Amino acid sequence: MLRRRLGRSGLTVPVIGLGTMMFGEKTDREEARRIVDRALEAGVDLIDTADVYAGGESERMLGEILQGRRQRVILASKGGRPTELGEGLSRRYLFLAVEASLRRLRTDWIDLYQVHYWDPSTPLEETLEALDALVRQGKIRYAGVSNWAAWQLALGLGRAEARGWSRPVAVQARYNLAYRDAEAELLPLCAREGIGLLAYSPLAGGVLTGKYLEGVPEGSRGWQNPAWQERRLTPRAQAAARAVREAAGRLGWTPGQVALAWLLEHEEVSSALVGPRTLAQWEEALAAAERRLPEAELAALSATLAT
Ligand SMILES: NC(=O)c1ccc[n+]([C@@H]2O[C@H](COP(=O)([O-])OP(=O)(O)OC[C@H]3O[C@@H](n4cnc5c(N)ncnc54)[C@H](OP(=O)(O)O)[C@@H]3O)[C@@H](O)[C@H]2O)c1
């Protein structure tokens, strides 16, 4: 499995990471275990979760599944979104949230702890100082952020550096062929400042596999979910799905593999966090890790779907 440096941290991560948002939601314990086993066998040691996934069940399942092999994994989690303990990025709440995640994950440390969103009601310095304290306490190894705009991250990096606090090493952002907002400001910032980009929803939640081009398949994420359909099945996303499917036909790959390979051509992307529901979906994603898109396909895709 190819690896890339996570920004300018000392950590390297596999180009495909395992997102576990479906664990405990639509993926049961047995399938989750098979997916994790296969990940480790294939060299994918980056596993991403969050305290809010399936109401804590994703972390709980991982805690159980990783018993006895915790040290083999770069475990990433997130906090700040509403849980039964509260919400936000205050020092008080972050300390509570980290302790709760550690308990569910049955571990003493989290390798990458990401604040899940930007909290406008908490002073930025309080959040950064709390993350630094958690690093110093050894409860988290690195801090990261998620869903921060480029200006928010730039501000955070500047403040952390000025105060001598550990700076965030990575940002999680939605980035895929259908949603390229990150290209305008976030990617250049990551390249300039040595921040790792962890691209989430690399298949646009499944849309880029082309499965919604002829309707909504039963049992899929969009099935009987009009709100999801309205948000995700936009004309732009479907146009991207069509272009990907055409490229896949020419290459003899699956559309999902084309979408992942396109993403990995961007060197700011340290890892694409795929969120498989089943082992079969996971196998398909793993096979994309070593593929390089031919120049002509890359140019055609990027041009058809310009930002
Ligand atoms: N920081 C954040 O705010 C944030 C937000 C979202 C996600 N994330 C992270 O990123 C990870 C991935 O996000 P995501 O789940 O949205 O990513 P994704 O990889 O774009 O979408 C995954 C979904 O696509 C469908 N799919 C995958 N492979 C397929 C295939 N070969 N054929 C057909 N359908 C396929 C499956 O849905 P169905 O089969 O059920 O239709 C699957 O659950 C999450 O697990 C989480 O770790 C973070």
The ligand as an ORCA input file, in Angstrom:
! r2SCAN-3c Opt
* xyz 0 1
  N     -15.233     15.047      8.950
  C     -16.466     14.905      8.553
  O     -17.330     15.761      8.789
  C     -16.832     13.677      7.769
  C     -18.051     13.642      7.047
  C     -18.333     12.486      6.307
  C     -17.442     11.419      6.320
  N     -16.278     11.477      7.042
  C     -15.316     10.354      7.067
  O     -15.080      9.911      5.747
  C     -15.478      8.536      5.613
  C     -16.051      8.315      4.248
  O     -17.189      9.138      4.032
  P     -18.358      8.624      3.113
  O     -18.899      7.369      3.675
  O     -19.285      9.752      2.838
  O     -17.500      8.275      1.803
  P     -17.686      7.617      0.417
  O     -16.594      6.617      0.342
  O     -17.737      8.719     -0.581
  O     -19.121      6.893      0.404
  C     -19.254      5.621      0.937
  C     -20.587      5.016      0.515
  O     -20.644      4.862     -0.899
  C     -21.277      3.629     -1.227
  N     -20.275      2.798     -1.911
  C     -18.970      2.626     -1.581
  N     -18.348      1.797     -2.436
  C     -19.288      1.430     -3.341
  C     -19.263      0.595     -4.460
  N     -18.150     -0.032     -4.827
  N     -20.396      0.449     -5.176
  C     -21.521      1.084     -4.822
  N     -21.621      1.881     -3.745
  C     -20.510      2.063     -3.005
  C     -21.709      3.000      0.089
  O     -23.028      3.437      0.415
  P     -24.334      2.493      0.221
  O     -23.889      1.182     -0.333
  O     -24.945      2.395      1.557
  O     -25.181      3.265     -0.751
  C     -20.732      3.617      1.065
  O     -21.168      3.649      2.403
  C     -16.454      8.296      6.767
  O     -16.523      6.932      7.129
  C     -15.828      9.149      7.844
  O     -14.738      8.450      8.432
  C     -15.969     12.593      7.743
*
